[in-house]
Amino acid sequence: MMRKMRKMLLAVMFAVSVLALGEAPAVEAAPQTIVNGTPWKDVNNASLQAHGGHILQVGSTYYWYGEDKIHNSANFKAVTVYSSTDLKTWTWRSYALTQASHPELQSAKIERPKVLYNESTGKYVLWGHYEDGAGYTLARVAVATSDTPTGPFVYQGSFRPNNNESRDMTVFKDTDGKAYLVSSSNNNYNLRLYRLTSDYLGIDTELNMIYEGDHREAPAIVKQGNVYYLITSGASGWYPNQAMYSTATNMNGPWSALQPLGNKSAFYSQPAFILTVQGSAATSYVYVGDRWNSSQLGDSRYVWLPLTLNGTSASLDYYDTISVDAATGVVNGVSNGTLLSQGKPAMAQSALGANPASYANDGNYQTEWVGTSVSWPHWWKVDLGTVRQINNVQISWWMMNGSEGYYQYKIETSADNVNWTVALDRTGNTTYGFTSDTFSATGRYVRINMANAKLHNNPSNWYTPRLWEVKVFGQAIDAVRWQSHNYPSRYIANDNGTAKIVENPAVANSEWIMVPGLADSAGVSFRLKSNPNVYLRHSNYMLYAQTDSGGVFAADATFYQVPGLAAGGKSSFQSYNYPTRYIRHSGFNLRIDPIGTALEKNDATFQAQ
């Protein structure tokens, strides 16, 4: 009996100790979807404020530390602590530091807080960049400690490491338990490396300088096997710029030459840290960046992207959505369809010989198409080869790394390279460096029509139109049902070999696969999904659903998909061999007829469903 009570008491004590540490009981994680660039809320629907931060794993619980910018100021309000077991659902736990934690914090800046756990002392140690509230001239590090991951942390003070300036910084704990400080000094031109004391509270030794004169900041480090990866950003204020990386097999170097990572704006982000997700099936790495909003810092967003590490190379691509499974360790980007545009024929209104239009869809973020003059508007377009469903267009815009400009543009689509539909109007865009637009459209051709570029420090637009990379995502159009514009319950259907518009027809009779035109691949032909040998074709101006039978049939079965004659967002179909005639319904029958009146335009307009 006493033994049983003792076991029960120990179990209660263990549970209490877990709660005291701020850890939630282990929960079986499952794949979670994280959407980039959108406002992130905690479990209480409050804005998740963890900017410039760091995630520390304790058991099965992750703790996210970061800057609270809810007051929309660069000055210090608090370092926040959130916890999660699945990396998506975050609970606010505490303030690790506040202005009341120490007199030195009442008017200050604490940036890029990072936390390490020291096994020998049992302390959680927080490091950050310290400045006073008036400016950026002190260039110090700040240190605080706690017995638990949620704090509150006891402020230990601020100092210059080895009397050197220290601005953007990170700390890194190696597999042997030794810890390091990496910090930008000399107005961010040099990146210095220090080994910390065994208690992680101070500087033991200044080691080799990692970069000298390269003007790098926002360092983030991860180790895979015996290779260290160091990612940094350039120094361009709140504006995004090209992230770069180096590798080494020893923290003290030598470090390899800088190599570009991702696109020229790091997909409109600045590195905060690299998250390692180690699970039962895999170990994955996640680039975590801040998408700063300098005019409203509390509305700055987060960018989480799978970071691919291979040998001594690293690569980063953009996804609007990623899937994270904290239990298995599997992290994947979720594409909005298949990449359709890479390597396809590209054209532009003008192009320098050394920077052809094809450079904007060659899959290389470091090559660019450049126009021949400062002429606006200006267009660039790609031929996808056949009519496709278009879901997402990612554009890497030109960056000056100082005198930045944002582009105002429209994304337009066409089936025939003649008639164009505005799929998305972004002439109100104010985003620098990178845009990812999700919408629904169909077309064989996609055109980026650049109306203008706006410069923040120059009233005249001296930009020459140019693009680093355009990526169009979507898929082949499997099958659609074509709904009548003016009789929405009626669809184009096969009615025993005759083509009609039929009230709520069977799916087998009304699903059509849109394929390149049998007589002209710039056009389209309608193939019945349930019987791949059957196409729509006209004969004596009537439409039938018949089996392919040669050249005349091919011409009769080919149409050009154009913007709807009665509604531009819908479609009309022009006859290949009778260009003045269009598919229209008359009663329930389908014909090809000349179109003149408003009623005829209504009858010749259809909506893909």
C-alpha positions as CSV (number, residue, x, y, z in Angstrom):
1,M,0.0,0.0,0.0
2,M,2.8,2.4,1.0
3,R,4.6,1.5,-2.2
4,K,1.5,2.3,-4.4
5,M,1.1,5.7,-2.6
6,R,4.7,6.5,-3.1
7,K,4.4,5.8,-6.9
8,M,1.3,8.0,-7.0
9,L,3.1,10.7,-5.2
10,L,6.1,10.5,-7.6
11,A,3.7,10.7,-10.5
12,V,2.0,13.8,-9.1
13,M,5.4,15.4,-8.4
14,F,6.6,14.7,-12.0
15,A,3.4,16.2,-13.4
16,V,3.9,19.3,-11.3
17,S,7.5,19.6,-12.3
18,V,6.5,19.4,-16.0
19,L,3.9,22.2,-15.5
20,A,6.5,24.2,-13.6
21,L,8.8,24.1,-16.6
22,G,5.9,25.4,-18.7
23,E,5.8,22.2,-20.9
24,A,2.6,20.8,-22.1
25,P,2.2,17.0,-21.9
26,A,3.4,15.2,-25.1
27,V,0.9,15.2,-27.9
28,E,1.0,13.1,-31.0
29,A,1.8,15.7,-33.7
30,A,0.3,15.5,-37.2
31,P,1.0,17.3,-40.5
32,Q,0.1,20.9,-40.2
33,T,-0.3,23.5,-42.9
34,I,1.5,26.8,-42.5
35,V,0.5,29.7,-44.9
36,N,3.3,32.2,-45.5
37,G,2.9,36.0,-45.4
38,T,-0.5,35.9,-43.6
39,P,-1.2,37.2,-40.1
40,W,-0.4,34.5,-37.6
41,K,-2.6,34.2,-34.6
42,D,-2.1,32.3,-31.3
43,V,-4.7,30.1,-29.8
44,N,-6.5,33.1,-28.3
45,N,-6.7,34.7,-31.8
46,A,-4.2,37.4,-30.7
47,S,-1.5,38.5,-33.1
48,L,1.6,36.3,-32.7
49,Q,4.5,38.6,-31.9
50,A,7.8,36.8,-32.2
51,H,9.8,38.8,-34.7
52,G,13.5,38.3,-35.2
53,G,13.3,35.4,-32.9
54,H,14.3,31.8,-32.3
55,I,12.7,28.4,-31.5
56,L,14.1,26.1,-28.8
57,Q,12.9,22.5,-28.4
58,V,12.5,21.2,-24.9
59,G,11.3,17.6,-24.9
60,S,8.3,17.5,-27.3
61,T,7.5,21.2,-26.8
62,Y,8.8,24.0,-28.9
63,Y,9.3,27.5,-27.5
64,W,9.3,30.5,-29.8
65,Y,11.0,33.6,-28.5
66,G,10.8,36.9,-30.3
67,E,10.3,40.7,-30.4
68,D,6.9,42.0,-29.5
69,K,6.2,44.8,-32.1
70,I,2.5,45.2,-31.4
71,H,3.2,48.8,-30.5
72,N,4.6,49.4,-34.1
73,S,7.9,50.7,-32.8
74,A,11.5,49.6,-33.0
75,N,11.9,50.3,-29.3
76,F,11.7,47.5,-26.8
77,K,8.3,46.5,-25.4
78,A,8.9,42.8,-24.5
79,V,10.5,39.5,-25.5
80,T,7.6,37.1,-25.9
81,V,7.5,33.3,-25.3
82,Y,5.0,31.0,-27.0
83,S,4.8,27.2,-26.9
84,S,3.6,24.5,-29.3
85,T,3.9,20.8,-29.9
86,D,3.0,20.8,-33.6
87,L,4.7,24.0,-34.8
88,K,1.5,25.6,-36.0
89,T,-0.7,26.0,-32.9
90,W,1.0,28.5,-30.5
91,T,0.0,29.4,-27.0
92,W,1.3,32.6,-25.4
93,R,3.1,31.6,-22.2
94,S,4.9,34.7,-20.8
95,Y,7.1,37.7,-21.4
96,A,10.7,36.6,-21.0
97,L,11.7,40.2,-20.6
98,T,9.8,43.5,-20.2
99,Q,10.7,47.1,-19.6
100,A,10.2,46.5,-15.9
101,S,12.8,43.7,-15.9
102,H,15.6,46.1,-15.4
103,P,16.2,49.9,-15.4
104,E,18.4,49.5,-18.5
105,L,15.3,48.2,-20.4
106,Q,13.0,51.1,-19.7
107,S,14.1,52.9,-22.9
108,A,16.0,50.4,-25.0
109,K,15.9,48.1,-28.0
110,I,16.3,44.4,-27.7
111,E,16.5,42.7,-31.1
112,R,16.9,39.2,-32.4
113,P,16.5,37.3,-29.1
114,K,18.0,33.8,-29.1
115,V,17.8,31.2,-26.2
116,L,20.2,28.3,-25.4
117,Y,19.9,25.7,-22.6
118,N,23.1,25.1,-20.6
119,E,23.1,21.5,-19.2
120,S,25.9,22.1,-16.7
121,T,24.2,25.1,-15.0
122,G,20.5,24.2,-15.7
123,K,20.0,27.7,-17.0
124,Y,18.2,29.0,-20.1
125,V,20.3,31.8,-21.4
126,L,18.9,34.6,-23.6
127,W,21.1,36.7,-25.8
128,G,20.0,39.7,-27.9
129,H,21.2,42.9,-29.6
130,Y,21.0,45.8,-27.2
131,E,20.6,49.5,-28.0
132,D,19.2,52.4,-26.0
133,G,15.9,53.9,-27.1
134,A,17.5,56.9,-28.8
135,G,19.4,55.2,-31.6
136,Y,21.9,52.6,-32.7
137,T,25.2,53.7,-31.4
138,L,25.7,51.5,-28.3
139,A,26.0,48.3,-30.4
140,R,26.0,45.8,-27.5
141,V,24.8,42.4,-26.6
142,A,22.4,41.8,-23.8
143,V,22.2,38.6,-21.6
144,A,19.5,37.2,-19.4
145,T,18.9,33.9,-17.6
146,S,16.0,31.7,-16.3
147,D,15.5,28.4,-14.6
148,T,12.6,27.6,-17.0
149,P,12.1,28.1,-20.7
150,T,9.1,30.4,-20.1
151,G,10.9,32.7,-17.6
152,P,10.7,35.3,-16.4
153,F,14.4,35.8,-17.3
154,V,16.7,37.7,-15.0
155,Y,18.5,40.5,-16.8
156,Q,22.3,40.2,-16.5
157,G,23.3,43.4,-18.3
158,S,24.7,44.5,-21.7
159,F,28.2,44.9,-23.0
160,R,30.3,45.0,-26.1
161,P,32.0,41.6,-26.8
162,N,35.7,42.0,-26.6
163,N,35.0,45.8,-26.8
164,N,33.8,45.3,-30.4
165,E,30.5,46.7,-31.8
166,S,27.8,44.1,-32.0
167,R,24.6,44.6,-33.8
168,D,22.6,41.8,-35.6
169,M,23.7,38.6,-33.9
170,T,22.9,35.0,-33.2
171,V,24.1,32.3,-30.8
172,F,24.7,28.7,-31.7
173,K,25.2,25.6,-29.5
174,D,27.3,22.9,-31.1
175,T,26.9,19.2,-30.7
176,D,29.8,19.1,-28.2
177,G,28.0,21.6,-25.9
178,K,30.2,24.6,-26.8
179,A,28.4,27.7,-27.7
180,Y,29.2,30.6,-30.0
181,L,28.2,34.2,-30.7
182,V,28.2,35.5,-34.3
183,S,27.7,39.2,-34.6
184,S,27.9,42.1,-37.1
185,S,30.4,44.7,-36.2
186,N,32.1,47.8,-37.7
187,N,28.7,49.2,-38.9
188,N,27.8,45.7,-40.1
189,Y,30.8,45.4,-42.5
190,N,32.5,42.6,-40.6
191,L,31.0,39.4,-39.1
192,R,32.8,38.3,-36.0
193,L,32.9,34.9,-34.2
194,Y,33.3,34.3,-30.5
195,R,33.3,31.2,-28.3
196,L,31.2,31.7,-25.2
197,T,32.2,30.8,-21.6
198,S,31.1,27.4,-20.3
199,D,28.1,29.0,-18.6
200,Y,27.1,30.8,-21.8
201,L,27.0,34.2,-20.0
202,G,30.1,35.9,-21.5
203,I,32.9,35.8,-24.1
204,D,35.7,33.2,-23.6
205,T,37.7,33.8,-26.8
206,E,37.4,35.8,-30.0
207,L,38.0,33.5,-32.9
208,N,38.6,34.1,-36.6
209,M,36.6,36.8,-38.4
210,I,34.1,35.1,-40.7
211,Y,33.5,38.0,-43.1
212,E,35.5,41.2,-43.5
213,G,34.1,44.1,-45.5
214,D,31.1,42.1,-46.9
215,H,28.4,44.1,-45.1
216,R,26.3,41.2,-43.9
217,E,23.8,41.0,-41.1
218,A,20.9,38.8,-39.7
219,P,23.1,35.6,-39.2
220,A,21.5,32.2,-38.8
221,I,23.5,28.9,-38.3
222,V,22.6,25.2,-38.6
223,K,24.7,22.1,-38.6
224,Q,24.1,19.0,-40.7
225,G,26.5,16.2,-40.1
226,N,29.9,17.8,-39.9
227,V,29.0,20.8,-42.1
228,Y,28.0,24.2,-40.7
229,Y,25.8,26.4,-42.8
230,L,25.7,30.2,-42.1
231,I,23.0,32.3,-43.8
232,T,23.0,36.1,-43.7
233,S,21.3,39.0,-45.3
234,G,22.7,42.1,-46.8
235,A,22.3,45.4,-45.0
236,S,19.6,47.5,-46.6
237,G,17.5,48.7,-43.7
238,W,13.9,47.4,-43.6
239,Y,14.1,46.5,-47.3
240,P,14.6,42.9,-48.3
241,N,17.7,41.7,-50.2
242,Q,19.7,38.7,-51.4
243,A,20.3,36.1,-48.7
244,M,23.6,34.4,-49.0
245,Y,25.3,31.4,-47.3
246,S,28.7,29.9,-46.6
247,T,29.8,26.5,-45.3
248,A,32.6,25.2,-43.1
249,T,33.6,22.0,-41.4
250,N,34.9,23.8,-38.4
251,M,33.1,26.7,-36.6
252,N,36.4,28.6,-36.7
253,G,36.6,28.3,-40.4
254,P,37.7,28.6,-43.0
255,W,34.3,29.5,-44.4
256,S,33.6,29.2,-48.1
257,A,32.9,32.1,-50.4
258,L,29.4,33.6,-50.2
259,Q,26.8,32.0,-52.4
260,P,23.3,33.3,-53.2
261,L,20.3,31.6,-51.5
262,G,16.8,31.9,-53.0
263,N,15.9,34.9,-55.1
264,K,17.2,38.5,-54.9
265,S,14.9,39.5,-52.1
266,A,14.9,36.2,-50.1
267,F,11.3,36.0,-51.2
268,Y,10.7,39.3,-49.4
269,S,12.1,38.3,-46.1
270,Q,15.1,38.5,-43.8
271,P,16.5,35.4,-42.1
272,A,15.7,35.1,-38.4
273,F,16.8,31.6,-37.7
274,I,16.9,28.0,-39.0
275,L,14.7,25.5,-37.4
276,T,15.7,21.8,-37.2
277,V,12.7,19.5,-37.1
278,Q,13.9,16.0,-36.1
279,G,11.3,13.3,-36.0
280,S,10.8,9.5,-36.4
281,A,11.2,9.5,-40.2
282,A,13.3,12.5,-41.1
283,T,15.3,15.5,-40.1
284,S,14.3,18.6,-41.9
285,Y,15.4,22.2,-41.9
286,V,13.2,25.2,-42.1
287,Y,14.3,28.7,-43.1
288,V,12.3,31.1,-40.9
289,G,12.3,34.8,-42.0
290,D,10.6,38.0,-41.1
291,R,8.7,39.9,-43.8
292,W,9.1,43.4,-42.3
293,N,6.5,46.1,-42.6
294,S,8.4,49.2,-41.6
295,S,5.3,51.4,-41.6
296,Q,3.5,49.0,-39.2
297,L,6.0,46.7,-37.5
298,G,3.4,44.8,-35.5
299,D,1.9,43.6,-38.8
300,S,5.2,42.2,-40.0
301,R,4.7,38.6,-41.2
302,Y,6.6,35.3,-41.1
303,V,8.0,33.2,-44.0
304,W,8.7,29.5,-43.3
305,L,10.3,27.6,-46.2
306,P,11.9,24.2,-46.5
307,L,15.7,24.6,-46.6
308,T,17.5,22.0,-48.7
309,L,21.0,21.1,-47.6
310,N,23.1,18.8,-49.6
311,G,26.8,18.3,-49.0
312,T,28.1,21.9,-49.1
313,S,25.2,23.4,-51.1
314,A,22.0,24.9,-49.9
315,S,18.9,25.9,-51.9
316,L,15.6,27.7,-51.1
317,D,12.4,27.9,-53.2
318,Y,9.2,29.7,-52.4
319,Y,5.8,28.1,-51.5
320,D,2.7,29.9,-50.3
321,T,2.0,26.9,-48.1
322,I,4.2,24.3,-46.4
323,S,3.4,21.1,-44.5
324,V,5.2,20.5,-41.2
325,D,4.9,17.2,-39.3
326,A,6.7,17.6,-35.9
327,A,6.3,13.9,-35.1
328,T,7.9,12.5,-38.3
329,G,10.1,15.4,-39.0
330,V,8.8,15.7,-42.6
331,V,8.6,19.2,-44.0
332,N,7.4,19.8,-47.6
333,G,6.5,22.8,-49.7
334,V,3.0,22.6,-51.2
335,S,2.9,23.9,-54.7
336,N,-0.3,25.4,-56.1
337,G,-0.1,23.1,-59.2
338,T,2.8,22.2,-61.4
339,L,5.4,24.6,-62.6
340,L,4.3,25.3,-66.2
341,S,6.5,28.1,-67.4
342,Q,10.1,27.1,-66.9
343,G,12.0,26.8,-70.2
344,K,8.9,27.6,-72.3
345,P,9.2,30.2,-75.2
346,A,9.2,33.7,-73.8
347,M,8.9,37.1,-75.5
348,A,9.1,40.7,-74.4
349,Q,8.3,44.1,-75.7
350,S,12.0,44.7,-75.9
351,A,15.1,43.0,-74.7
352,L,18.9,43.6,-74.5
353,G,20.9,41.1,-76.4
354,A,22.7,40.0,-73.3
355,N,19.5,39.7,-71.3
356,P,16.8,38.0,-73.4
357,A,13.3,37.3,-72.4
358,S,14.1,33.7,-71.8
359,Y,16.2,34.6,-68.8
360,A,13.0,35.4,-66.8
361,N,11.8,31.8,-66.9
362,D,15.0,29.8,-67.0
363,G,14.8,28.6,-63.4
364,N,17.8,30.8,-62.4
365,Y,17.1,33.5,-59.9
366,Q,20.4,35.2,-60.8
367,T,19.7,35.8,-64.5
368,E,17.4,38.6,-65.6
369,W,15.5,39.8,-68.6
370,V,16.2,43.5,-69.2
371,G,14.3,45.9,-71.6
372,T,16.1,48.2,-73.9
373,S,14.8,51.5,-72.6
374,V,13.0,53.3,-69.8
375,S,9.6,52.8,-71.5
376,W,6.4,52.2,-69.6
377,P,4.1,50.3,-69.8
378,H,6.2,47.3,-70.8
379,W,5.3,43.6,-71.2
380,W,6.9,40.2,-70.9
381,K,5.0,37.0,-71.7
382,V,5.4,33.2,-71.9
383,D,3.8,30.6,-74.1
384,L,2.8,27.6,-72.0
385,G,2.2,25.5,-75.2
386,T,-1.5,24.8,-74.7
387,V,-4.4,26.1,-72.7
388,R,-3.8,25.5,-69.0
389,Q,-5.5,26.2,-65.7
390,I,-3.4,28.9,-64.0
391,N,-3.4,29.0,-60.2
392,N,-0.4,31.0,-59.1
393,V,2.2,33.4,-60.5
394,Q,5.4,34.2,-58.6
395,I,7.5,37.2,-59.8
396,S,11.0,38.0,-58.6
397,W,11.2,41.8,-59.2
398,W,14.4,43.7,-59.7
399,M,16.1,45.0,-56.6
400,M,18.5,47.9,-56.3
401,N,19.5,47.2,-52.7
402,G,19.0,50.8,-51.6
403,S,16.8,52.8,-54.0
404,E,14.1,50.2,-54.1
405,G,11.0,50.4,-56.3
406,Y,7.8,48.4,-56.4
407,Y,6.1,47.4,-59.6
408,Q,2.5,48.1,-60.5
409,Y,1.3,45.5,-63.0
410,K,-1.4,43.3,-64.4
411,I,-1.3,39.6,-65.1
412,E,-3.1,38.9,-68.4
413,T,-4.0,35.6,-70.1
414,S,-4.8,34.6,-73.7
415,A,-5.7,31.5,-75.6
416,D,-4.7,32.8,-79.0
417,N,-2.0,35.5,-78.3
418,V,-4.4,38.1,-79.7
419,N,-7.3,38.5,-77.3
420,W,-6.2,39.2,-73.8
421,T,-8.1,39.0,-70.5
422,V,-6.9,40.7,-67.2
423,A,-6.7,37.8,-64.8
424,L,-5.4,39.9,-62.0
425,D,-5.0,43.7,-61.6
426,R,-2.1,44.6,-59.3
427,T,-1.7,48.2,-60.4
428,G,-2.2,49.0,-56.7
429,N,0.8,46.9,-55.6
430,T,3.2,48.3,-53.0
431,T,5.2,45.2,-52.3
432,Y,9.0,45.2,-53.0
433,G,11.1,42.4,-54.4
434,F,8.7,39.5,-54.7
435,T,5.0,38.8,-55.2
436,S,3.1,35.6,-55.2
437,D,-0.4,36.0,-56.7
438,T,-3.0,33.2,-56.4
439,F,-6.1,33.3,-58.6
440,S,-8.0,31.2,-61.1
441,A,-7.7,31.7,-64.9
442,T,-7.2,29.7,-68.1
443,G,-4.9,30.5,-70.9
444,R,-2.0,29.4,-73.1
445,Y,-0.2,32.7,-72.8
446,V,0.6,34.6,-69.6
447,R,1.6,38.2,-69.9
448,I,3.1,40.4,-67.2
449,N,2.0,43.9,-68.2
450,M,4.1,46.3,-66.1
451,A,2.4,49.7,-65.8
452,N,5.0,51.5,-63.8
453,A,7.6,51.2,-61.0
454,K,7.4,53.5,-57.9
455,L,10.7,54.6,-56.3
456,H,10.7,55.6,-52.6
457,N,13.5,58.2,-53.0
458,N,13.1,59.4,-56.6
459,P,10.0,61.0,-58.0
460,S,11.0,60.0,-61.6
461,N,10.9,56.4,-62.7
462,W,14.4,55.8,-64.0
463,Y,14.0,52.0,-63.8
464,T,14.5,50.0,-67.0
465,P,11.8,47.3,-67.0
466,R,13.3,44.0,-66.0
467,L,12.5,40.7,-64.3
468,W,14.6,38.2,-62.5
469,E,12.2,35.3,-62.6
470,V,8.6,34.5,-63.4
471,K,7.1,31.2,-62.3
472,V,3.6,30.2,-63.4
473,F,1.9,27.3,-61.6
474,G,-1.2,25.4,-62.6
475,Q,-2.2,22.2,-64.3
476,A,-3.5,20.7,-67.5
477,I,-7.2,21.3,-67.8
478,D,-8.6,17.8,-67.2
479,A,-12.2,18.2,-67.9
480,V,-14.7,21.1,-67.6
481,R,-18.4,21.5,-68.0
482,W,-19.3,24.5,-70.1
483,Q,-22.3,26.4,-68.6
484,S,-24.5,28.7,-70.6
485,H,-24.1,32.3,-69.7
486,N,-27.8,33.1,-69.8
487,Y,-29.2,29.7,-68.8
488,P,-27.0,28.6,-65.9
489,S,-28.6,25.2,-65.5
490,R,-27.8,24.2,-69.1
491,Y,-24.5,22.8,-70.3
492,I,-22.9,21.9,-73.6
493,A,-23.5,18.1,-73.9
494,N,-23.5,15.2,-76.2
495,D,-27.2,14.2,-76.9
496,N,-27.0,11.0,-78.9
497,G,-24.4,12.4,-81.3
498,T,-25.9,15.9,-81.5
499,A,-24.4,18.7,-79.5
500,K,-26.9,20.7,-77.5
501,I,-27.3,22.7,-74.4
502,V,-29.0,20.4,-72.0
503,E,-30.7,21.0,-68.6
504,N,-28.5,19.4,-65.9
505,P,-27.1,16.7,-68.2
506,A,-25.3,13.6,-67.0
507,V,-21.6,14.2,-66.2
508,A,-20.6,11.5,-68.7
509,N,-22.2,13.5,-71.5
510,S,-21.0,17.0,-70.5
511,E,-17.4,16.8,-69.3
512,W,-15.0,18.0,-72.0
513,I,-11.2,17.8,-72.0
514,M,-9.8,20.9,-73.7
515,V,-6.9,19.8,-75.9
516,P,-4.8,21.8,-78.4
517,G,-6.8,22.4,-81.6
518,L,-6.6,19.4,-84.0
519,A,-6.0,21.8,-86.9
520,D,-4.1,24.5,-85.1
521,S,-2.5,24.0,-81.7
522,A,-3.1,27.7,-80.9
523,G,-6.8,26.8,-80.7
524,V,-8.7,24.2,-78.7
525,S,-10.7,21.2,-79.4
526,F,-13.4,19.6,-77.2
527,R,-12.8,15.9,-76.4
528,L,-15.5,14.0,-74.5
529,K,-13.9,12.7,-71.3
530,S,-16.1,9.6,-71.2
531,N,-15.2,8.7,-74.8
532,P,-11.8,10.0,-75.9
533,N,-12.6,9.4,-79.6
534,V,-15.5,11.8,-79.6
535,Y,-15.1,15.5,-80.3
536,L,-17.3,18.5,-80.9
537,R,-17.4,19.4,-84.6
538,H,-19.6,21.5,-86.9
539,S,-21.1,20.3,-90.1
540,N,-23.4,22.6,-92.1
541,Y,-23.3,25.0,-89.2
542,M,-24.7,22.5,-86.8
543,L,-22.6,21.0,-84.0
544,Y,-22.3,17.3,-83.4
545,A,-20.4,15.0,-81.1
546,Q,-18.6,12.6,-83.5
547,T,-15.6,10.4,-83.9
548,D,-12.4,11.9,-85.4
549,S,-12.1,11.1,-89.2
550,G,-9.4,13.1,-90.9
551,G,-8.3,16.6,-92.0
552,V,-11.7,18.1,-92.7
553,F,-12.9,16.8,-89.3
554,A,-9.9,18.4,-87.7
555,A,-10.7,21.8,-89.2
556,D,-14.3,21.5,-88.2
557,A,-13.4,20.5,-84.6
558,T,-11.0,23.4,-84.0
559,F,-12.0,26.6,-82.3
560,Y,-10.3,29.6,-80.8
561,Q,-11.1,30.4,-77.1
562,V,-11.6,34.1,-76.7
563,P,-13.0,36.3,-73.9
564,G,-16.7,36.0,-73.6
565,L,-18.6,38.2,-76.0
566,A,-21.1,39.0,-73.3
567,A,-18.8,38.8,-70.3
568,G,-15.0,39.1,-70.6
569,G,-14.3,36.8,-67.7
570,K,-16.1,33.9,-69.4
571,S,-15.4,32.4,-72.9
572,S,-16.6,32.3,-76.4
573,F,-15.4,30.0,-79.2
574,Q,-14.6,31.2,-82.7
575,S,-14.7,28.7,-85.6
576,Y,-11.2,27.9,-87.0
577,N,-12.4,27.7,-90.6
578,Y,-15.2,30.3,-90.4
579,P,-13.7,33.2,-88.4
580,T,-16.9,35.3,-88.4
581,R,-18.8,32.5,-86.7
582,Y,-19.0,31.4,-83.1
583,I,-20.5,28.5,-81.2
584,R,-23.9,29.7,-80.0
585,H,-27.1,28.0,-78.8
586,S,-30.4,28.5,-80.6
587,G,-33.1,26.9,-78.6
588,F,-31.4,23.8,-77.3
589,N,-29.3,23.3,-80.5
590,L,-25.7,24.3,-80.8
591,R,-24.6,26.0,-84.0
592,I,-21.8,28.2,-85.4
593,D,-23.3,31.5,-86.4
594,P,-22.3,35.1,-87.0
595,I,-22.8,37.2,-83.9
596,G,-24.2,40.7,-83.9
597,T,-27.0,41.4,-81.4
598,A,-26.7,41.4,-77.6
599,L,-28.9,38.3,-77.4
600,E,-26.6,36.5,-79.8
601,K,-23.6,37.5,-77.7
602,N,-25.3,36.0,-74.6
603,D,-26.0,32.8,-76.5
604,A,-22.4,32.6,-77.5
605,T,-20.9,33.0,-74.0
606,F,-20.0,30.1,-71.7
607,Q,-18.5,29.6,-68.2
608,A,-16.1,26.8,-67.4
609,Q,-17.3,24.8,-64.4
